[in-house]
């Protein structure tokens, strides 16, 4: 289970770095061909893997979701988990959207 998570992170990082390198080479006019499709594919797949990771993180708490909504004190705990997911998204995926704000985001 943990091995899958690490492989997912490595593949995600490779795709994001490849997509950013393609974007920089396209904008710098260092390539002879149009690589926007490959760039969008790499960055889009990397972003999808970020979302899969976030949903898997929330899936670890599916046993406790009923308790989160039934007990008043547990609602704060579920909000804390959601804030953690939001923080992770804005520190991982959102900066890449800022890099692409003129193209896809």
C-alpha positions in Angstrom: 0.0 0.0 0.0 2.8 2.4 0.9 4.8 1.3 -2.1 1.9 2.3 -4.5 1.8 5.7 -2.9 5.5 6.3 -3.4 5.4 5.1 -7.0 2.4 7.4 -7.6 4.4 10.4 -6.2 7.4 9.5 -8.4 5.4 9.2 -11.6 3.6 12.4 -10.7 6.8 14.3 -10.2 8.3 13.0 -13.4 5.2 14.0 -15.4 5.1 17.5 -13.9 8.8 18.1 -14.4 8.6 16.8 -18.0 5.5 19.0 -18.7 7.2 22.1 -17.2 10.4 21.5 -19.3 8.3 21.1 -22.4 6.4 24.3 -21.6 9.6 26.2 -21.1 11.1 24.9 -24.3 8.0 25.8 -26.3 7.8 29.4 -24.8 11.6 29.8 -25.3 11.2 28.8 -29.0 13.9 26.2 -28.5 12.0 23.5 -30.4 11.2 23.0 -34.0 7.9 21.3 -33.5 4.7 22.2 -31.6 4.7 20.2 -28.4 1.6 21.7 -26.7 -0.2 18.3 -26.9 2.6 16.5 -25.1 3.0 19.3 -22.6 -0.8 19.3 -21.8 -0.8 15.5 -21.6 2.1 15.4 -19.1 0.7 18.2 -16.9 -2.9 17.0 -17.1 -1.9 13.5 -16.1 0.2 14.8 -13.3 -2.7 16.9 -12.0 -4.9 13.8 -12.2 -2.5 11.8 -10.1 -2.5 14.7 -7.5 -6.3 14.3 -7.3 -6.0 10.6 -7.0 -3.6 11.0 -4.1 -6.0 13.5 -2.4 -9.0 11.1 -2.8 -6.9 8.2 -1.5 -6.0 10.4 1.5 -9.7 11.0 2.2 -10.4 7.3 1.6 -8.4 6.4 4.6 -11.1 8.0 6.7 -14.1 6.4 5.1 -14.7 4.2 8.2 -15.0 7.2 10.4 -17.1 9.4 8.1 -20.3 8.3 9.8 -18.9 9.2 13.2 -17.7 12.6 11.9 -21.2 13.6 11.0 -22.9 12.1 14.1 -20.8 13.5 16.8 -20.4 17.3 17.2 -16.8 17.1 18.4 -15.8 15.0 15.4 -16.9 17.6 12.9 -14.0 19.7 13.8 -11.7 16.7 13.1 -13.2 16.2 9.7 -12.8 19.9 8.8 -9.2 19.6 9.9 -8.7 16.7 7.4 -10.4 18.6 4.6 -8.2 21.7 5.4 -5.1 19.4 5.2 -6.2 18.2 1.8 -6.9 21.8 0.6 -3.4 22.8 1.9 -1.8 19.9 0.1 -3.6 20.8 -3.1 -2.6 24.4 -3.0 1.0 23.6 -2.3 1.3 20.8 -4.9 -1.1 21.4 -7.8 -1.9 25.1 -7.7 1.6 26.4 -8.4 1.6 24.4 -11.7 -1.7 26.1 -12.6 0.0 29.4 -12.1 2.8 28.4 -14.4 0.2 27.6 -17.1 -2.2 30.5 -16.4 -1.8 31.8 -19.9 -2.5 28.4 -21.5 -4.8 25.9 -19.7 -5.8 27.1 -16.2 
